[in-house]
Amino acid sequence: MQSTAPDIPVIDKAYSKLSNSITVEWRAVPGATSYLLTAQDGDSFIETVVTNSPGTLTGLKPATLYRVTIRSINSGGKSQPSPFRRAKTVLAAPILSVSSPSCDSIAVSWKAVYMAAGFSVSLMRSDGLGRMLKENTTNTSLIFTNLDPGTLYTIKAYAWNVNGIPGDDFTYNQRTSPNAPADVQVAFNSGALRAIVSWMPTEGALTYSVTASSGLLKLKCNTSSASCMVPSLQCSSEYYVSVTAYNDAGSSNPTDAVSLKTIPCAPVNISVEGDEPGHLLVSWSSVNFGHYYVVFVKSDDGLEVHCNTSHTQCHFQSDCGFTYFISVFAYNKAGQSPLGNVLNYSTAPCCPSDFRAVLVASDTVEVTWAPVRGAEMYETRALGGSGVVRCNDTATACTLSALPCNTRYNITVYSFSEARGSNTSCASKYVATAPCSPEIKSISKEALSAISVHWQSNNEEATYIVTARGEAGLWHCTSSGNSCTLIHLPCGSAFSVSAIARSPAGQSLPSYSVPLETAPCCPNDLLLTQVTQSVTNISWSVGMGAQTYITTLESPKGQAKCHTLQNYCLLGCITCGTNYTVSLKAISETGLTSSCTYQGYSSSACCPSGVKLYRLGNNGIRVYWRASDETINYNTDLHGSKGNFTCTPSSGLSHCDITEIPCGDVYTVVVSPVTDKGPNLTFCPKKIYSGKT
């Protein structure tokens, strides 16, 4: 069967409780499964399908008059619309802007609401305590005062139209801003340059902000607790500290500022001066908020002293060779300043002690001393002559060499450090170098065994010692002038002659040596032997230092001379029976000559001439001759195998008889002058005599 559309429903009521909806009430239509509600405003309309009464149309405009109709619906279709009813939506709720301008007030404002004739705003603590405050107004704002600080309030507002019909209401929860915290305390940590700020919590505060102001500088600290640390405070500053409480409504007034003076800054421009020996003056610049100062001076041996003053300088005693570590602190009620620059100050090193300067060689001075505190290096200065000699070393000894001779030096040892330089008040010592070496100018022979040595004198207050050194030994002479004589030098010797100068300062180096050779020695023994009537042999002992010899026999009748390397010589052209002067010259290798004179020499008498032999009987012989000089006596020697025979005639005779000679033998007969020096001469001519048998 074909079903039919249901009957037309009839609207009993149409009203609005919310500004965007209209509620419709009707009696149910048999057979209807749903209903179509329609609200029309001019050309626009809104529809909604519901299943039963009442039904609500939503999405409508507030304070607007609508024509509302309803249709019933089933499977057979829709009924015709019901007769319309007029219904007007209520006013829209005012949209509130709420704030807490102070801790005891809440300000409410809103925009005008379409078709509103007035507004009603009520306020009550959200916890239900206290009474509700309600205000009706035709304005769009109002302020509730005398509220509790930091308290959550519920605000409800709605508008009404000219008929007094209320519109939608608007509910808003607002907390009053907190009151300023009480009992603010500031605890300053001088070591960390920070402050702990604490206070009593205030009602309704969610967070707190601490502000520390110093001039244009502001430091902040935010927290939700009842204390906060303000870091990075500056020294020598005064801060004004206040606390502000915050919640979602805003902030409290800041608390009255609490003054905080920080510790003073570390003093700067610290300087140290050795204002006089043994004293230090420490000075610095003044520091803001510094009430007084303490200076600590610690030496490198661990000893520390301090000075407490309200001024900006302090005096301290000091010793040489120390390093002092100086720190200056400023103080006030807040505490001690931070540690500033630690100043190192080293005093000049001490003067060397046990200072000794010794001449160890003619031109060398050895300087030694004991080490002293603070000295990193030592400088030895020798002032004298034409300049200054310097020696730098880290050791405690210095050798000044190649110094000019015969010079007086003022020697000082200075200690030195990089930090403070040199101690210039050290004592000096005087040291003189040894005399200069003399220079031998000449050597001359004064006598047979005396040699005079001359030199150039170039020293003051010096004594000169001349030494002749040779294989024969040492010979000395001494003088304070420029010459002296070496005596008793042995002949035939070679010497090296040198001179030294000696003074209280020491002894000079020896001069350059000059060779000296004494004349050769005369032979001690000289022997003359006549070899022939005109030849004489001369021999002699060796003369020390002689290389060649010249022997001379000299008489008015002539001279015989011989120059030889040997120690003997044959001299010819000797005249018999003549007295000679005998001399010898010993000559050295270098040509030095010694003239030696000996006892005179007489050559033998001349041999007789015209020797003839005559027989005297059977066993005798007479020998005749012609005498060279009637004053000379002669010997006749007869030599044979059976015997030798001699005959010496009386003085003045020129013949001699030899008898009793054996017969039958051949004899050699020699007639020679008689000498007083020994045997007969053997070089006279010989005669042969044959005796008969």
TORLO-883044 format. One record per residue (C-alpha): x, y, z. Coordinates in steps of 0.02 Angstrom, whole numbers, padded with zeros to 5 digits, always signed. Layout:
TORLO-883044
XYZ/...
END
This chain:
TORLO-883044
+00000+00000+00000/+00053+00177-00033/+00080+00274+00133/+00029+00458+00144/+00119+00608+00220/+00079+00643+00404/-00028+00784+00470/+00031+00961+00493/+00096+00989+00669/+00050+01142+00773/+00182+01245+00867/+00139+01270+01048/+00289+01377+01097/+00439+01456+01013/+00565+01545+01126/+00751+01586+01141/+00862+01556+01293/+01027+01574+01202/+01073+01707+01080/+01109+01581+00942/+00959+01464+00961/+00768+01454+00969/+00680+01310+01054/+00512+01249+00980/+00379+01145+01071/+00232+01053+00984/+00115+00910+01002/+00164+00746+00921/+00084+00701+00752/+00030+00519+00729/+00133+00428+00602/+00269+00557+00599/+00447+00488+00618/+00535+00658+00623/+00508+00843+00609/+00587+00980+00506/+00609+01146+00598/+00638+01304+00496/+00687+01479+00555/+00677+01614+00423/+00750+01788+00431/+00709+01879+00274/+00778+01781+00129/+00889+01672+00237/+00832+01523+00335/+00905+01385+00442/+00832+01209+00450/+00861+01064+00568/+00778+00890+00582/+00730+00825+00753/+00637+00669+00811/+00525+00739+00944/+00474+00892+01041/+00553+01003+01095/+00677+01040+00956/+00809+01176+00945/+00867+01276+00798/+01048+01332+00818/+01167+01438+00721/+01055+01589+00732/+01100+01771+00749/+01074+01851+00920/+00938+01980+00950/+00855+01935+00784/+00669+01904+00751/+00636+01741+00659/+00478+01660+00580/+00480+01482+00643/+00382+01338+00558/+00379+01148+00578/+00340+01001+00461/+00310+00819+00506/+00398+00685+00407/+00373+00499+00376/+00403+00377+00235/+00259+00448+00142/+00336+00621+00136/+00328+00790+00222/+00175+00879+00282/+00138+01059+00242/+00224+01186+00356/+00133+01232+00513/+00072+01408+00542/+00227+01512+00589/+00265+01586+00753/+00376+01734+00784/+00523+01712+00905/+00669+01827+00940/+00843+01768+00996/+00906+01843+01157/+01054+01964+01166/+01230+01902+01144/+01340+01894+01298/+01463+02036+01319/+01643+01982+01285/+01742+02038+01437/+01917+02108+01448/+01974+02086+01627/+02131+02146+01715/+02194+02182+01889/+02268+02357+01886/+02314+02343+02069/+02324+02210+02198/+02149+02256+02268/+02052+02294+02109/+01989+02212+01950/+01943+02312+01797/+01812+02242+01676/+01774+02311+01503/+01679+02250+01350/+01617+02303+01182/+01440+02362+01154/+01314+02221+01126/+01185+02237+00986/+01013+02287+01051/+01075+02293+01232/+00993+02418+01348/+01107+02381+01498/+01229+02261+01574/+01241+02166+01735/+01415+02115+01802/+01438+02013+01960/+01603+01965+02050/+01634+01836+02185/+01783+01746+02257/+01803+01582+02167/+01823+01489+02330/+01650+01548+02383/+01713+01649+02529/+01650+01824+02555/+01502+01907+02474/+01459+01932+02292/+01475+02104+02216/+01355+02151+02076/+01347+02305+01968/+01217+02356+01836/+01272+02484+01711/+01238+02552+01542/+01423+02586+01517/+01545+02462+01442/+01669+02456+01587/+01680+02460+01775/+01805+02430+01916/+01785+02323+02070/+01892+02387+02215/+01935+02338+02393/+01969+02161+02337/+02088+02039+02416/+02264+02039+02336/+02317+01885+02241/+02142+01807+02250/+02049+01718+02110/+01879+01795+02071/+01739+01735+01957/+01658+01873+01852/+01490+01846+01765/+01412+01973+01645/+01259+01981+01532/+01161+02113+01436/+00974+02145+01435/+00863+02224+01309/+00735+02360+01327/+00611+02233+01391/+00729+02182+01528/+00756+02013+01452/+00932+01952+01493/+01042+01885+01359/+01183+01760+01362/+01301+01775+01508/+01491+01772+01501/+01594+01699+01643/+01779+01743+01672/+01900+01697+01810/+02022+01833+01857/+02151+01842+01996/+02199+02004+02075/+02383+02049+02058/+02490+02006+02211/+02541+02122+02349/+02725+02173+02361/+02831+02046+02459/+02876+02090+02637/+03035+02075+02742/+03160+02078+02601/+03333+02019+02658/+03497+02029+02560/+03643+01915+02601/+03804+01960+02507/+03932+01827+02460/+04093+01928+02444/+04197+01785+02379/+04080+01747+02233/+04019+01926+02206/+03837+01874+02214/+03691+01908+02329/+03553+01796+02399/+03391+01896+02411/+03249+01821+02516/+03075+01880+02569/+02912+01824+02645/+02798+01743+02513/+02647+01846+02463/+02470+01781+02430/+02434+01735+02251/+02609+01764+02185/+02665+01637+02058/+02839+01707+02022/+02953+01841+02088/+03077+01954+02004/+03227+02029+02094/+03307+02185+02019/+03477+02250+02073/+03508+02422+01998/+03671+02519+01996/+03665+02670+01884/+03615+02611+01710/+03658+02431+01752/+03514+02320+01801/+03534+02139+01854/+03380+02029+01867/+03339+01863+01946/+03173+01770+01922/+03109+01630+02033/+02952+01544+02095/+03023+01520+02270/+03049+01646+02408/+03233+01678+02373/+03342+01712+02225/+03528+01730+02187/+03587+01883+02094/+03754+01839+02012/+03893+01939+01929/+03890+02087+02044/+04027+02213+02017/+04151+02262+02149/+04156+02439+02219/+03972+02465+02175/+03812+02509+02267/+03657+02415+02212/+03475+02452+02254/+03382+02288+02270/+03192+02272+02252/+03074+02124+02233/+02917+02117+02126/+02786+01979+02139/+02697+01915+01982/+02547+01809+01940/+02435+01792+01787/+02350+01957+01832/+02510+02056+01831/+02641+02117+01950/+02645+02195+02119/+02727+02359+02156/+02914+02336+02185/+02968+02332+02364/+03062+02477+02440/+03241+02466+02379/+03370+02391+02494/+03547+02462+02477/+03688+02337+02446/+03869+02394+02442/+03985+02264+02369/+04164+02230+02417/+04294+02350+02348/+04385+02308+02188/+04563+02250+02194/+04683+02398+02203/+04769+02439+02038/+04922+02537+01984/+05026+02447+02114/+05206+02505+02107/+05361+02462+02205/+05511+02575+02224/+05675+02548+02313/+05667+02723+02385/+05830+02693+02478/+05943+02542+02511/+05855+02418+02624/+05682+02496+02603/+05536+02469+02485/+05393+02590+02453/+05232+02506+02394/+05097+02622+02326/+04930+02599+02236/+04776+02693+02177/+04630+02721+02295/+04476+02611+02272/+04292+02662+02283/+04211+02598+02442/+04382+02547+02507/+04387+02593+02692/+04564+02528+02725/+04701+02425+02641/+04813+02281+02690/+04977+02249+02597/+05057+02078+02608/+05242+02060+02563/+05309+01883+02555/+05492+01849+02519/+05553+01699+02423/+05616+01618+02583/+05437+01607+02648/+05439+01752+02771/+05285+01865+02758/+05249+02035+02832/+05099+02149+02810/+05047+02330+02828/+04873+02393+02877/+04835+02571+02823/+04699+02690+02769/+04823+02777+02653/+04882+02720+02481/+05063+02677+02521/+05166+02573+02641/+05351+02560+02685/+05441+02394+02707/+05617+02341+02749/+05706+02238+02617/+05867+02140+02593/+05975+02123+02440/+05955+01973+02328/+05774+01934+02377/+05619+01921+02269/+05463+01990+02353/+05284+01945+02305/+05172+02093+02342/+04982+02091+02349/+04866+02231+02403/+04686+02205+02467/+04552+02335+02498/+04423+02310+02637/+04252+02377+02685/+04104+02311+02785/+04059+02194+02642/+04228+02107+02655/+04393+02090+02566/+04423+02139+02386/+04470+02005+02259/+04652+01966+02234/+04724+02084+02106/+04891+02077+02020/+05027+01997+02124/+05180+02103+02094/+05351+02025+02090/+05493+02137+02144/+05673+02081+02154/+05798+02185+02247/+05970+02208+02175/+06080+02057+02208/+06202+02066+02352/+06383+02114+02324/+06498+01962+02311/+06576+01910+02476/+06749+01836+02509/+06811+01933+02359/+06992+01888+02315/+07101+01946+02170/+07266+01855+02148/+07400+01877+02015/+07428+01699+01953/+07539+01744+01807/+07631+01898+01751/+07481+01958+01650/+07340+01857+01727/+07233+01896+01880/+07119+01764+01951/+06967+01835+02040/+06860+01725+02152/+06714+01758+02268/+06575+01670+02361/+06403+01658+02278/+06270+01780+02336/+06080+01783+02338/+05990+01846+02186/+06140+01845+02070/+06112+01766+01901/+06274+01827+01828/+06430+01914+01886/+06531+02047+01797/+06712+02078+01842/+06782+02246+01792/+06965+02292+01797/+06994+02478+01776/+07170+02532+01742/+07293+02580+01609/+07201+02646+01459/+07033+02560+01477/+06919+02434+01562/+06933+02246+01551/+06769+02152+01579/+06731+01971+01615/+06551+01905+01623/+06513+01733+01691/+06384+01637+01791/+06523+01553+01890/+06599+01629+02046/+06771+01649+01970/+06844+01747+01828/+07016+01754+01751/+07074+01918+01678/+07213+01877+01558/+07324+01969+01435/+07329+02119+01549/+07463+02251+01514/+07616+02227+01623/+07669+02348+01758/+07491+02415+01774/+07387+02447+01929/+07205+02392+01914/+07052+02434+02017/+06953+02271+02015/+06768+02261+02061/+06647+02115+02050/+06466+02162+02017/+06321+02043+02040/+06185+02051+01908/+06005+01993+01887/+05886+02017+01741/+05748+02084+01852/+05847+02219+01942/+06011+02239+01849/+06174+02262+01941/+06221+02310+02117/+06334+02460+02089/+06390+02488+02269/+06513+02344+02282/+06688+02373+02351/+06846+02368+02245/+07019+02296+02265/+07183+02352+02188/+07297+02228+02101/+07454+02267+02004/+07514+02158+01863/+07691+02093+01860/+07830+02201+01789/+07856+02205+01602/+07987+02089+01530/+08152+02181+01506/+08231+02189+01334/+08417+02151+01328/+08498+02281+01218/+08682+02228+01219/+08811+02116+01299/+08991+02175+01313/+09150+02100+01381/+09219+02195+01529/+09364+02081+01575/+09427+01907+01545/+09285+01827+01644/+09165+01973+01664/+09020+02011+01547/+08915+02168+01559/+08730+02151+01511/+08628+02305+01465/+08438+02312+01452/+08297+02435+01433/+08219+02478+01600/+08030+02499+01580/+07961+02466+01755/+07943+02561+01915/+08015+02496+02078/+08079+02339+01997/+08237+02239+02027/+08314+02151+01878/+08397+01981+01886/+08507+01926+01740/+08542+01741+01721/+08673+01657+01612/+08625+01475+01588/+08738+01346+01511/+08810+01172+01531/+08938+01245+01649/+08800+01302+01767/+08706+01460+01814/+08777+01634+01845/+08674+01781+01907/+08687+01966+01932/+08559+02086+02005/+08527+02271+01981/+08392+02400+02003/+08461+02500+01857/+08480+02449+01676/+08642+02348+01679/+08739+02224+01782/+08899+02121+01764/+08914+01933+01762/+09083+01886+01837/+09186+01728+01849/+09111+01655+01694/+09210+01501+01641/+09306+01508+01478/+09254+01409+01328/+09073+01397+01378/+08908+01439+01290/+08770+01525+01385/+08592+01586+01358/+08572+01755+01443/+08400+01817+01496/+08332+01945+01618/+08177+01957+01727/+08103+02100+01825/+08039+02074+02001/+07930+02190+02104/+07808+02175+02250/+07673+02135+02119/+07766+01983+02056/+07891+01927+01930/+07892+01966+01745/+07910+01842+01607/+08092+01819+01557/+08161+01924+01418/+08206+01848+01253/+08369+01752+01274/+08530+01816+01199/+08668+01690+01163/+08834+01718+01249/+08996+01627+01216/+09152+01654+01321/+09325+01649+01241/+09400+01475+01230/+09514+01416+01370/+09705+01420+01349/+09780+01245+01349/+09857+01203+01516/+10006+01108+01447/+10119+01155+01301/+10271+01050+01250/+10406+01098+01121/+10518+00965+01050/+10655+01005+00922/+10642+00879+00783/+10783+00942+00673/+10901+01085+00681/+10769+01194+00594/+10607+01105+00642/+10521+01105+00811/+10366+01006+00860/+10241+01096+00975/+10100+01000+01061/+09972+01057+01189/+09823+00998+01286/+09646+01034+01225/+09579+01209+01265/+09394+01207+01313/+09291+01291+01178/+09432+01303+01053/+09411+01239+00877/+09576+01298+00798/+09744+01354+00865/+09879+01473+00806/+10053+01443+00880/+10192+01568+00857/+10380+01562+00894/+10452+01734+00877/+10630+01802+00892/+10728+01947+00822/+10791+01829+00690/+10618+01784+00629/+10450+01707+00663/+10375+01533+00645/+10185+01512+00644/+10062+01370+00627/+09867+01372+00616/+09790+01201+00644/+09636+01105+00700/+09749+00983+00792/+09830+01002+00961/+10005+00991+00890/+10105+01077+00754/+10278+01069+00666/+10364+01236+00650/+10501+01250+00522/+10632+01382+00484/+10693+01377+00664/+10861+01457+00692/+10973+01353+00801/+11037+01426+00960/+10903+01560+00967/+10784+01616+01107/+10602+01621+01054/+10444+01694+01130/+10307+01560+01131/+10123+01611+01109/+09962+01520+01065/+09791+01582+01013/+09640+01473+01048/+09498+01515+00926/+09317+01460+00951/+09198+01405+00816/+09123+01580+00809/+09292+01667+00802/+09317+01713+00984/+09503+01712+01023/+09603+01688+01182/+09787+01740+01174/+09893+01623+01279/+10074+01661+01326/+10195+01527+01385/+10375+01519+01448/+10506+01563+01315/+10591+01431+01210/+10774+01418+01159/+10818+01315+01007/+10966+01198+01024/+11142+01251+00977/+11195+01226+00798/+11274+01061+00750/+11462+01072+00715/+11523+01069+00539/+11679+00989+00459/+11672+00830+00564/+11823+00718+00527/+11880+00552+00599/+12062+00498+00633/+12124+00331+00697/+12222+00324+00856/+12315+00162+00858/+12221-00002+00844/+12077+00035+00961/+12054+00225+00965/+11981+00365+00861/+11995+00555+00863/+11848+00658+00805/+11873+00837+00741/+11743+00969+00706/+11720+01151+00676/+11621+01234+00816/+11475+01351+00775/+11509+01445+00935/+11663+01438+01041/+11558+01442+01200/+11467+01283+01159/+11523+01114+01223/+11497+00961+01116/+11472+00778+01145/+11538+00641+01033/+11436+00482+01029/+11500+00322+00952/+11369+00187+00921/+11407+00012+00865/+11347-00163+00884/+11480-00201+01013/+11447-00049+01120/+11414+00135+01134/+11545+00261+01180/+11539+00443+01227/+11669+00578+01236/+11648+00752+01308/+11797+00865+01281/+11847+01007+01392/+11766+01174+01361/+11833+01266+01211/+11906+01111+01123/+11846+01057+00953/+11905+00877+00955/+11880+00724+01062/+11972+00557+01077/+11881+00393+01103/+11991+00247+01154/+11970+00069+01202/+11840+00035+01070/+11822-00146+01009/+11894-00179+00840/+11809-00260+00693/+11646-00160+00707/+11561-00020+00609/+11520+00133+00712/+11408+00284+00688/+11488+00442+00751/+11383+00595+00795/+11450+00760+00863/+11312+00865+00942/+11304+01015+01056/+11284+00981+01241/+11109+01033+01305/+11047+01056+01480/+10873+00986+01437/+10909+00805+01421/+10991+00682+01301/+11102+00733+01158/+11027+00792+00997/+11004+00655+00871/+10981+00758+00717/+11164+00813+00692/+11252+00732+00541/+11322+00556+00565/+11491+00485+00512/+11529+00302+00483/+11689+00228+00553/+11748+00051+00523/+11874-00019+00647/+12007-00143+00590/+12005-00321+00641/
END
